[in-house]
Amino acid sequence: MIKLWKFLSVLIIPLMCLGLLLVPGAQQALAASPDWGYEIQPNITTVGFNEDFNVTVSAVCYAENADTWQIMVDFDETYLQVINITRPATLPTGDAPDPYPGEPTLNNTDGWVYDGYGVPVAVPLVTVNVTFAAWTIHFRSNNVTTGSTYLNFVFVNPYFSPQVFLGGPDYLNWAHVVNGTVKIGGPPTISVSPDNLTFNAIEEGENPPDRTLEVCSSGTGTLDWSLTDDAAWLSETPASGSLGADACEDVTVSVDATGMEAGDYSATITITGSPDVVVPVSLHIESAAPVEPVEPANLSVSSVSISPPQVKPGQEVTISFNVANTGGETGSYNAVLYINGAVEDSQSVSVAPGMTKNVIFTVSKSDAGVYDVLLAGQSGQFEVVSTGWFGGGLGTSGIVAIVVIVIALIVALVFVLRRTRRAI
């Protein structure tokens, strides 16, 4: 009768219903209020199959008082079962919680758990206005055998209005939920990428480049794996390992085709895990092409060019010729320049197959005269002319001066001859 009197004197606190759904969720908030709320957080973020974990339900006080709390959590019984729900040993007042008759109630067939309690009736005037851990729900995951999924605690429609009462007035008229996420998965499953490997080589040539095989584990728990093959020309590093949930490891696969004849070869790599995975491997060895003999270098020279053929003393003369290589290998040519029978200069040039190089010498002489040139077995000459009055290179002004002098001499001679005739 005492408990009944208390329930009649205090209006029922809103039913906070939190569902365990398969779609990832974030914080949910209904009608905003700064007063009270529930915060639900699991103690882990990943859970394996047939594994226990806890979810803490905290009553969060932002303002005002309350003396009664109740909660109902709805969950998917396909993935979870509730083992138990426990209350705190003492409330913030120092008193033990006063439970509703017959609570808590667990239903693993339909997937829900319910509980409610308040401040002891013996202290009816004591109220609570601090945050505290109101419940701990003990879950166990079912044996999920395929893949993995995320389970999120989110708000679902309650069958009571979201209201909180204390002594009659409706203080809150709201619902506040902070969600936690648990990932539940089946046993670890092995996978590889790529699902086949192909190598190509040339007979008696270099081995083909290594390939990478990625071994991965999906699901939860630890996956131990090992690797074998059925061909002497195959090798793998590493050949075994251990992977955590959603982890991967690279395996280097190598081929040694030394001494193998041209043709097509096949093998398999078997990775033992859960389940075993077989990776087909193919090797194609191409027949080596016959080696054709390489023609030696064949060098030829073009006519020697001398420019300009006539210069002043000290002026540069360019002497050049081309060297062409029509052979199959690079050739070297040593060019020696002779002037008037003496070695003037030399150059050594390298000419690649099918290429032509221009060899250039530059010389200058200070003495006037004709100079004989001998280069690459070909001869020529250039002339250095004096810069005096009757030499080359006078220019226009020099020629004009000479013409004026000659005219003056002719006029003087004519004048002398006329005077001589008159005297006779």
Buried (B, 14 or more C-beta within 10 A) or exposed (E): EEEEEBBEEBBBBBBBBBBBBEEEBEEBEBEEBEBBBBBBBBEBEBBBBEBEBBBBBBBBBEEBBBBBBBBBBBBBBEBBBBBEBEBBEEBBBEBBBBBBEEEBEBEBEEBBBBBBBBBBEEEBEBBBBEBBEBBBBBBBBBEBEEEBBBBBBBBBEBEEEBBBBBEEEEBBBBBBBBBBBBBBBBBBBBBBEEEEBEBEBBBBEEBBEEBEBEBBBBBBBEBBBEBEBEBEBBBBEEEBBEBEBBBEBEBEBBBEBEEBEEEEBEBBBEBBBBEEBEBEBEBBBEEEEEEEEEEEBBBEBBEBBBEEEEBBBEBEBEBBBBBBBBBBEEBEBEBBBBBEEEEBBEEEBEBEBEEEBEBEBEBEBEEBEEBEBBBBEEEBEBBBBBEEEEEBBBEEEBEEEEEEEEEEEEEEEEEEEEEEEEEE
